[in-house]
Amino acid sequence: ENEKLRSTWICRKCEKETIQTLFLPCRHLVMCDTCAESSDYCLYCFEKVLGTVKTFKV
């Protein structure tokens, strides 16, 4: 169960780093900071990214 929970927070692009970036306007959390910097579109809904918000999991 813990492994399944951890895998939901893994970047969908590189599949290595923790998801940290919220895309706007779609509000999807799907990528780490590094991958998000080079992405113009959300991998989940393919909407154009107009902005990002760095998130922190506590």
mmCIF file of the N, C-alpha and C atoms, coordinates in Angstrom:
data_MODEL
# 
_entry.id   MODEL 
# 
loop_
_atom_site.group_PDB 
_atom_site.id 
_atom_site.type_symbol 
_atom_site.label_atom_id 
_atom_site.label_alt_id 
_atom_site.label_comp_id 
_atom_site.label_asym_id 
_atom_site.label_entity_id 
_atom_site.label_seq_id 
_atom_site.pdbx_PDB_ins_code 
_atom_site.Cartn_x 
_atom_site.Cartn_y 
_atom_site.Cartn_z 
_atom_site.occupancy 
_atom_site.B_iso_or_equiv 
_atom_site.pdbx_formal_charge 
_atom_site.auth_seq_id 
_atom_site.auth_comp_id 
_atom_site.auth_asym_id 
_atom_site.auth_atom_id 
_atom_site.pdbx_PDB_model_num 
ATOM 1   N N  . GLU A 1 1  ? 0.824  -1.194 0.000   1.00 0.00 ? 1  GLU A N  1 
ATOM 2   C CA . GLU A 1 1  ? 0.000  0.000  0.000   1.00 0.00 ? 1  GLU A CA 1 
ATOM 3   C C  . GLU A 1 1  ? 0.869  1.260  0.000   1.00 0.00 ? 1  GLU A C  1 
ATOM 4   N N  . ASN A 1 2  ? 1.945  1.275  0.795   1.00 0.00 ? 2  ASN A N  1 
ATOM 5   C CA . ASN A 1 2  ? 2.846  2.430  0.815   1.00 0.00 ? 2  ASN A CA 1 
ATOM 6   C C  . ASN A 1 2  ? 3.516  2.633  -0.537  1.00 0.00 ? 2  ASN A C  1 
ATOM 7   N N  . GLU A 1 3  ? 3.912  1.549  -1.185  1.00 0.00 ? 3  GLU A N  1 
ATOM 8   C CA . GLU A 1 3  ? 4.544  1.642  -2.501  1.00 0.00 ? 3  GLU A CA 1 
ATOM 9   C C  . GLU A 1 3  ? 3.577  2.212  -3.526  1.00 0.00 ? 3  GLU A C  1 
ATOM 10  N N  . LYS A 1 4  ? 2.335  1.807  -3.470  1.00 0.00 ? 4  LYS A N  1 
ATOM 11  C CA . LYS A 1 4  ? 1.319  2.329  -4.387  1.00 0.00 ? 4  LYS A CA 1 
ATOM 12  C C  . LYS A 1 4  ? 1.130  3.828  -4.172  1.00 0.00 ? 4  LYS A C  1 
ATOM 13  N N  . LEU A 1 5  ? 1.122  4.254  -2.920  1.00 0.00 ? 5  LEU A N  1 
ATOM 14  C CA . LEU A 1 5  ? 0.978  5.671  -2.600  1.00 0.00 ? 5  LEU A CA 1 
ATOM 15  C C  . LEU A 1 5  ? 2.180  6.467  -3.095  1.00 0.00 ? 5  LEU A C  1 
ATOM 16  N N  . ARG A 1 6  ? 3.386  5.924  -2.911  1.00 0.00 ? 6  ARG A N  1 
ATOM 17  C CA . ARG A 1 6  ? 4.596  6.592  -3.387  1.00 0.00 ? 6  ARG A CA 1 
ATOM 18  C C  . ARG A 1 6  ? 4.589  6.749  -4.900  1.00 0.00 ? 6  ARG A C  1 
ATOM 19  N N  . SER A 1 7  ? 4.145  5.733  -5.610  1.00 0.00 ? 7  SER A N  1 
ATOM 20  C CA . SER A 1 7  ? 4.164  5.769  -7.075  1.00 0.00 ? 7  SER A CA 1 
ATOM 21  C C  . SER A 1 7  ? 3.215  6.816  -7.642  1.00 0.00 ? 7  SER A C  1 
ATOM 22  N N  . THR A 1 8  ? 2.210  7.221  -6.876  1.00 0.00 ? 8  THR A N  1 
ATOM 23  C CA . THR A 1 8  ? 1.300  8.254  -7.366  1.00 0.00 ? 8  THR A CA 1 
ATOM 24  C C  . THR A 1 8  ? 1.953  9.631  -7.351  1.00 0.00 ? 8  THR A C  1 
ATOM 25  N N  . TRP A 1 9  ? 3.084  9.779  -6.664  1.00 0.00 ? 9  TRP A N  1 
ATOM 26  C CA . TRP A 1 9  ? 3.790  11.060 -6.591  1.00 0.00 ? 9  TRP A CA 1 
ATOM 27  C C  . TRP A 1 9  ? 5.052  11.079 -7.441  1.00 0.00 ? 9  TRP A C  1 
ATOM 28  N N  . ILE A 1 10 ? 5.188  10.133 -8.384  1.00 0.00 ? 10 ILE A N  1 
ATOM 29  C CA . ILE A 1 10 ? 6.354  10.075 -9.262  1.00 0.00 ? 10 ILE A CA 1 
ATOM 30  C C  . ILE A 1 10 ? 6.031  10.771 -10.579 1.00 0.00 ? 10 ILE A C  1 
ATOM 31  N N  . CYS A 1 11 ? 6.973  11.561 -11.064 1.00 0.00 ? 11 CYS A N  1 
ATOM 32  C CA . CYS A 1 11 ? 6.821  12.316 -12.311 1.00 0.00 ? 11 CYS A CA 1 
ATOM 33  C C  . CYS A 1 11 ? 6.402  11.396 -13.456 1.00 0.00 ? 11 CYS A C  1 
ATOM 34  N N  . ARG A 1 12 ? 5.385  11.803 -14.206 1.00 0.00 ? 12 ARG A N  1 
ATOM 35  C CA . ARG A 1 12 ? 4.871  10.997 -15.311 1.00 0.00 ? 12 ARG A CA 1 
ATOM 36  C C  . ARG A 1 12 ? 5.763  11.052 -16.548 1.00 0.00 ? 12 ARG A C  1 
ATOM 37  N N  . LYS A 1 13 ? 6.691  12.007 -16.576 1.00 0.00 ? 13 LYS A N  1 
ATOM 38  C CA . LYS A 1 13 ? 7.570  12.132 -17.742 1.00 0.00 ? 13 LYS A CA 1 
ATOM 39  C C  . LYS A 1 13 ? 8.873  11.350 -17.540 1.00 0.00 ? 13 LYS A C  1 
ATOM 40  N N  . CYS A 1 14 ? 9.639  11.668 -16.496 1.00 0.00 ? 14 CYS A N  1 
ATOM 41  C CA . CYS A 1 14 ? 10.926 10.994 -16.271 1.00 0.00 ? 14 CYS A CA 1 
ATOM 42  C C  . CYS A 1 14 ? 10.785 9.721  -15.442 1.00 0.00 ? 14 CYS A C  1 
ATOM 43  N N  . GLU A 1 15 ? 9.694  9.614  -14.710 1.00 0.00 ? 15 GLU A N  1 
ATOM 44  C CA . GLU A 1 15 ? 9.412  8.458  -13.847 1.00 0.00 ? 15 GLU A CA 1 
ATOM 45  C C  . GLU A 1 15 ? 10.489 8.221  -12.789 1.00 0.00 ? 15 GLU A C  1 
ATOM 46  N N  . LYS A 1 16 ? 11.162 9.314  -12.362 1.00 0.00 ? 16 LYS A N  1 
ATOM 47  C CA . LYS A 1 16 ? 12.223 9.196  -11.355 1.00 0.00 ? 16 LYS A CA 1 
ATOM 48  C C  . LYS A 1 16 ? 12.022 10.142 -10.180 1.00 0.00 ? 16 LYS A C  1 
ATOM 49  N N  . GLU A 1 17 ? 11.711 11.381 -10.480 1.00 0.00 ? 17 GLU A N  1 
ATOM 50  C CA . GLU A 1 17 ? 11.625 12.418 -9.452  1.00 0.00 ? 17 GLU A CA 1 
ATOM 51  C C  . GLU A 1 17 ? 10.205 12.558 -8.902  1.00 0.00 ? 17 GLU A C  1 
ATOM 52  N N  . THR A 1 18 ? 10.090 13.247 -7.779  1.00 0.00 ? 18 THR A N  1 
ATOM 53  C CA . THR A 1 18 ? 8.799  13.496 -7.145  1.00 0.00 ? 18 THR A CA 1 
ATOM 54  C C  . THR A 1 18 ? 8.067  14.629 -7.857  1.00 0.00 ? 18 THR A C  1 
ATOM 55  N N  . ILE A 1 19 ? 6.763  14.479 -8.016  1.00 0.00 ? 19 ILE A N  1 
ATOM 56  C CA . ILE A 1 19 ? 5.930  15.524 -8.614  1.00 0.00 ? 19 ILE A CA 1 
ATOM 57  C C  . ILE A 1 19 ? 5.972  16.756 -7.721  1.00 0.00 ? 19 ILE A C  1 
ATOM 58  N N  . GLN A 1 20 ? 6.243  17.934 -8.340  1.00 0.00 ? 20 GLN A N  1 
ATOM 59  C CA . GLN A 1 20 ? 6.368  19.166 -7.562  1.00 0.00 ? 20 GLN A CA 1 
ATOM 60  C C  . GLN A 1 20 ? 5.691  20.358 -8.215  1.00 0.00 ? 20 GLN A C  1 
ATOM 61  N N  . THR A 1 21 ? 5.236  20.232 -9.447  1.00 0.00 ? 21 THR A N  1 
ATOM 62  C CA . THR A 1 21 ? 4.754  21.401 -10.184 1.00 0.00 ? 21 THR A CA 1 
ATOM 63  C C  . THR A 1 21 ? 3.288  21.274 -10.568 1.00 0.00 ? 21 THR A C  1 
ATOM 64  N N  . LEU A 1 22 ? 2.529  22.278 -10.214 1.00 0.00 ? 22 LEU A N  1 
ATOM 65  C CA . LEU A 1 22 ? 1.114  22.367 -10.574 1.00 0.00 ? 22 LEU A CA 1 
ATOM 66  C C  . LEU A 1 22 ? 1.012  23.203 -11.842 1.00 0.00 ? 22 LEU A C  1 
ATOM 67  N N  . PHE A 1 23 ? 0.354  22.668 -12.856 1.00 0.00 ? 23 PHE A N  1 
ATOM 68  C CA . PHE A 1 23 ? 0.170  23.399 -14.109 1.00 0.00 ? 23 PHE A CA 1 
ATOM 69  C C  . PHE A 1 23 ? -1.086 24.253 -14.055 1.00 0.00 ? 23 PHE A C  1 
ATOM 70  N N  . LEU A 1 24 ? -0.998 25.417 -14.649 1.00 0.00 ? 24 LEU A N  1 
ATOM 71  C CA . LEU A 1 24 ? -2.142 26.308 -14.772 1.00 0.00 ? 24 LEU A CA 1 
ATOM 72  C C  . LEU A 1 24 ? -2.430 26.536 -16.248 1.00 0.00 ? 24 LEU A C  1 
ATOM 73  N N  . PRO A 1 25 ? -3.641 26.548 -16.676 1.00 0.00 ? 25 PRO A N  1 
ATOM 74  C CA . PRO A 1 25 ? -4.863 26.660 -15.895 1.00 0.00 ? 25 PRO A CA 1 
ATOM 75  C C  . PRO A 1 25 ? -5.494 25.321 -15.507 1.00 0.00 ? 25 PRO A C  1 
ATOM 76  N N  . CYS A 1 26 ? -4.960 24.176 -15.965 1.00 0.00 ? 26 CYS A N  1 
ATOM 77  C CA . CYS A 1 26 ? -5.640 22.889 -15.744 1.00 0.00 ? 26 CYS A CA 1 
ATOM 78  C C  . CYS A 1 26 ? -5.540 22.375 -14.307 1.00 0.00 ? 26 CYS A C  1 
ATOM 79  N N  . ARG A 1 27 ? -4.538 22.833 -13.555 1.00 0.00 ? 27 ARG A N  1 
ATOM 80  C CA . ARG A 1 27 ? -4.320 22.451 -12.152 1.00 0.00 ? 27 ARG A CA 1 
ATOM 81  C C  . ARG A 1 27 ? -3.922 20.990 -11.951 1.00 0.00 ? 27 ARG A C  1 
ATOM 82  N N  . HIS A 1 28 ? -3.324 20.378 -12.955 1.00 0.00 ? 28 HIS A N  1 
ATOM 83  C CA . HIS A 1 28 ? -2.858 19.002 -12.803 1.00 0.00 ? 28 HIS A CA 1 
ATOM 84  C C  . HIS A 1 28 ? -1.450 18.973 -12.209 1.00 0.00 ? 28 HIS A C  1 
ATOM 85  N N  . LEU A 1 29 ? -1.215 17.992 -11.346 1.00 0.00 ? 29 LEU A N  1 
ATOM 86  C CA . LEU A 1 29 ? 0.094  17.722 -10.752 1.00 0.00 ? 29 LEU A CA 1 
ATOM 87  C C  . LEU A 1 29 ? 0.619  16.454 -11.402 1.00 0.00 ? 29 LEU A C  1 
ATOM 88  N N  . VAL A 1 30 ? 1.514  16.589 -12.378 1.00 0.00 ? 30 VAL A N  1 
ATOM 89  C CA . VAL A 1 30 ? 1.974  15.395 -13.084 1.00 0.00 ? 30 VAL A CA 1 
ATOM 90  C C  . VAL A 1 30 ? 3.483  15.328 -13.305 1.00 0.00 ? 30 VAL A C  1 
ATOM 91  N N  . MET A 1 31 ? 4.226  16.418 -13.019 1.00 0.00 ? 31 MET A N  1 
ATOM 92  C CA . MET A 1 31 ? 5.660  16.425 -13.330 1.00 0.00 ? 31 MET A CA 1 
ATOM 93  C C  . MET A 1 31 ? 6.519  17.013 -12.220 1.00 0.00 ? 31 MET A C  1 
ATOM 94  N N  . CYS A 1 32 ? 7.790  16.618 -12.256 1.00 0.00 ? 32 CYS A N  1 
ATOM 95  C CA . CYS A 1 32 ? 8.789  17.219 -11.373 1.00 0.00 ? 32 CYS A CA 1 
ATOM 96  C C  . CYS A 1 32 ? 9.165  18.592 -11.938 1.00 0.00 ? 32 CYS A C  1 
ATOM 97  N N  . ASP A 1 33 ? 9.903  19.372 -11.176 1.00 0.00 ? 33 ASP A N  1 
ATOM 98  C CA . ASP A 1 33 ? 10.301 20.717 -11.607 1.00 0.00 ? 33 ASP A CA 1 
ATOM 99  C C  . ASP A 1 33 ? 11.108 20.693 -12.902 1.00 0.00 ? 33 ASP A C  1 
ATOM 100 N N  . THR A 1 34 ? 12.056 19.783 -13.003 1.00 0.00 ? 34 THR A N  1 
ATOM 101 C CA . THR A 1 34 ? 12.928 19.720 -14.177 1.00 0.00 ? 34 THR A CA 1 
ATOM 102 C C  . THR A 1 34 ? 12.142 19.440 -15.447 1.00 0.00 ? 34 THR A C  1 
ATOM 103 N N  . CYS A 1 35 ? 11.283 18.449 -15.416 1.00 0.00 ? 35 CYS A N  1 
ATOM 104 C CA . CYS A 1 35 ? 10.485 18.107 -16.593 1.00 0.00 ? 35 CYS A CA 1 
ATOM 105 C C  . CYS A 1 35 ? 9.474  19.203 -16.922 1.00 0.00 ? 35 CYS A C  1 
ATOM 106 N N  . ALA A 1 36 ? 8.904  19.809 -15.900 1.00 0.00 ? 36 ALA A N  1 
ATOM 107 C CA . ALA A 1 36 ? 7.907  20.863 -16.110 1.00 0.00 ? 36 ALA A CA 1 
ATOM 108 C C  . ALA A 1 36 ? 8.511  22.075 -16.809 1.00 0.00 ? 36 ALA A C  1 
ATOM 109 N N  . GLU A 1 37 ? 9.778  22.372 -16.513 1.00 0.00 ? 37 GLU A N  1 
ATOM 110 C CA . GLU A 1 37 ? 10.444 23.520 -17.135 1.00 0.00 ? 37 GLU A CA 1 
ATOM 111 C C  . GLU A 1 37 ? 10.511 23.394 -18.651 1.00 0.00 ? 37 GLU A C  1 
ATOM 112 N N  . SER A 1 38 ? 10.606 22.175 -19.148 1.00 0.00 ? 38 SER A N  1 
ATOM 113 C CA . SER A 1 38 ? 10.744 21.972 -20.595 1.00 0.00 ? 38 SER A CA 1 
ATOM 114 C C  . SER A 1 38 ? 9.440  21.536 -21.261 1.00 0.00 ? 38 SER A C  1 
ATOM 115 N N  . SER A 1 39 ? 8.327  21.640 -20.560 1.00 0.00 ? 39 SER A N  1 
ATOM 116 C CA . SER A 1 39 ? 7.045  21.200 -21.110 1.00 0.00 ? 39 SER A CA 1 
ATOM 117 C C  . SER A 1 39 ? 6.115  22.380 -21.364 1.00 0.00 ? 39 SER A C  1 
ATOM 118 N N  . ASP A 1 40 ? 5.545  22.403 -22.546 1.00 0.00 ? 40 ASP A N  1 
ATOM 119 C CA . ASP A 1 40 ? 4.582  23.443 -22.911 1.00 0.00 ? 40 ASP A CA 1 
ATOM 120 C C  . ASP A 1 40 ? 3.146  22.976 -22.709 1.00 0.00 ? 40 ASP A C  1 
ATOM 121 N N  . TYR A 1 41 ? 2.958  21.645 -22.579 1.00 0.00 ? 41 TYR A N  1 
ATOM 122 C CA . TYR A 1 41 ? 1.620  21.069 -22.463 1.00 0.00 ? 41 TYR A CA 1 
ATOM 123 C C  . TYR A 1 41 ? 1.559  20.089 -21.301 1.00 0.00 ? 41 TYR A C  1 
ATOM 124 N N  . CYS A 1 42 ? 0.409  19.998 -20.675 1.00 0.00 ? 42 CYS A N  1 
ATOM 125 C CA . CYS A 1 42 ? 0.166  19.042 -19.597 1.00 0.00 ? 42 CYS A CA 1 
ATOM 126 C C  . CYS A 1 42 ? 0.130  17.632 -20.181 1.00 0.00 ? 42 CYS A C  1 
ATOM 127 N N  . LEU A 1 43 ? 0.840  16.699 -19.571 1.00 0.00 ? 43 LEU A N  1 
ATOM 128 C CA . LEU A 1 43 ? 0.842  15.312 -20.047 1.00 0.00 ? 43 LEU A CA 1 
ATOM 129 C C  . LEU A 1 43 ? -0.472 14.592 -19.787 1.00 0.00 ? 43 LEU A C  1 
ATOM 130 N N  . TYR A 1 44 ? -1.266 15.106 -18.885 1.00 0.00 ? 44 TYR A N  1 
ATOM 131 C CA . TYR A 1 44 ? -2.528 14.457 -18.536 1.00 0.00 ? 44 TYR A CA 1 
ATOM 132 C C  . TYR A 1 44 ? -3.662 14.863 -19.468 1.00 0.00 ? 44 TYR A C  1 
ATOM 133 N N  . CYS A 1 45 ? -3.830 16.168 -19.673 1.00 0.00 ? 45 CYS A N  1 
ATOM 134 C CA . CYS A 1 45 ? -4.972 16.644 -20.473 1.00 0.00 ? 45 CYS A CA 1 
ATOM 135 C C  . CYS A 1 45 ? -4.548 17.330 -21.772 1.00 0.00 ? 45 CYS A C  1 
ATOM 136 N N  . PHE A 1 46 ? -3.237 17.531 -21.959 1.00 0.00 ? 46 PHE A N  1 
ATOM 137 C CA . PHE A 1 46 ? -2.668 18.151 -23.162 1.00 0.00 ? 46 PHE A CA 1 
ATOM 138 C C  . PHE A 1 46 ? -3.060 19.612 -23.348 1.00 0.00 ? 46 PHE A C  1 
ATOM 139 N N  . GLU A 1 47 ? -3.511 20.257 -22.274 1.00 0.00 ? 47 GLU A N  1 
ATOM 140 C CA . GLU A 1 47 ? -3.815 21.682 -22.328 1.00 0.00 ? 47 GLU A CA 1 
ATOM 141 C C  . GLU A 1 47 ? -2.501 22.469 -22.276 1.00 0.00 ? 47 GLU A C  1 
ATOM 142 N N  . LYS A 1 48 ? -2.444 23.581 -22.978 1.00 0.00 ? 48 LYS A N  1 
ATOM 143 C CA . LYS A 1 48 ? -1.258 24.431 -22.979 1.00 0.00 ? 48 LYS A CA 1 
ATOM 144 C C  . LYS A 1 48 ? -1.034 24.998 -21.578 1.00 0.00 ? 48 LYS A C  1 
ATOM 145 N N  . VAL A 1 49 ? 0.204  24.916 -21.113 1.00 0.00 ? 49 VAL A N  1 
ATOM 146 C CA . VAL A 1 49 ? 0.567  25.425 -19.791 1.00 0.00 ? 49 VAL A CA 1 
ATOM 147 C C  . VAL A 1 49 ? 0.818  26.926 -19.898 1.00 0.00 ? 49 VAL A C  1 
ATOM 148 N N  . LEU A 1 50 ? 0.063  27.699 -19.135 1.00 0.00 ? 50 LEU A N  1 
ATOM 149 C CA . LEU A 1 50 ? 0.208  29.153 -19.127 1.00 0.00 ? 50 LEU A CA 1 
ATOM 150 C C  . LEU A 1 50 ? 0.972  29.644 -17.907 1.00 0.00 ? 50 LEU A C  1 
ATOM 151 N N  . GLY A 1 51 ? 1.114  28.775 -16.903 1.00 0.00 ? 51 GLY A N  1 
ATOM 152 C CA . GLY A 1 51 ? 1.842  29.118 -15.690 1.00 0.00 ? 51 GLY A CA 1 
ATOM 153 C C  . GLY A 1 51 ? 2.042  27.881 -14.839 1.00 0.00 ? 51 GLY A C  1 
ATOM 154 N N  . THR A 1 52 ? 2.914  27.987 -13.849 1.00 0.00 ? 52 THR A N  1 
ATOM 155 C CA . THR A 1 52 ? 3.171  26.869 -12.945 1.00 0.00 ? 52 THR A CA 1 
ATOM 156 C C  . THR A 1 52 ? 3.237  27.366 -11.504 1.00 0.00 ? 52 THR A C  1 
ATOM 157 N N  . VAL A 1 53 ? 3.007  26.435 -10.579 1.00 0.00 ? 53 VAL A N  1 
ATOM 158 C CA . VAL A 1 53 ? 3.129  26.718 -9.152  1.00 0.00 ? 53 VAL A CA 1 
ATOM 159 C C  . VAL A 1 53 ? 3.943  25.588 -8.536  1.00 0.00 ? 53 VAL A C  1 
ATOM 160 N N  . LYS A 1 54 ? 5.016  25.934 -7.833  1.00 0.00 ? 54 LYS A N  1 
ATOM 161 C CA . LYS A 1 54 ? 5.810  24.918 -7.140  1.00 0.00 ? 54 LYS A CA 1 
ATOM 162 C C  . LYS A 1 54 ? 5.040  24.477 -5.901  1.00 0.00 ? 54 LYS A C  1 
ATOM 163 N N  . THR A 1 55 ? 4.933  23.167 -5.700  1.00 0.00 ? 55 THR A N  1 
ATOM 164 C CA . THR A 1 55 ? 4.194  22.633 -4.563  1.00 0.00 ? 55 THR A CA 1 
ATOM 165 C C  . THR A 1 55 ? 5.141  21.891 -3.625  1.00 0.00 ? 55 THR A C  1 
ATOM 166 N N  . PHE A 1 56 ? 4.717  21.716 -2.389  1.00 0.00 ? 56 PHE A N  1 
ATOM 167 C CA . PHE A 1 56 ? 5.505  21.018 -1.382  1.00 0.00 ? 56 PHE A CA 1 
ATOM 168 C C  . PHE A 1 56 ? 4.615  20.016 -0.668  1.00 0.00 ? 56 PHE A C  1 
ATOM 169 N N  . LYS A 1 57 ? 5.040  18.769 -0.636  1.00 0.00 ? 57 LYS A N  1 
ATOM 170 C CA . LYS A 1 57 ? 4.292  17.725 0.062   1.00 0.00 ? 57 LYS A CA 1 
ATOM 171 C C  . LYS A 1 57 ? 4.837  17.629 1.484   1.00 0.00 ? 57 LYS A C  1 
ATOM 172 N N  . VAL A 1 58 ? 3.943  17.745 2.466   1.00 0.00 ? 58 VAL A N  1 
ATOM 173 C CA . VAL A 1 58 ? 4.380  17.676 3.865   1.00 0.00 ? 58 VAL A CA 1 
ATOM 174 C C  . VAL A 1 58 ? 3.685  16.549 4.593   1.00 0.00 ? 58 VAL A C  1 
# 
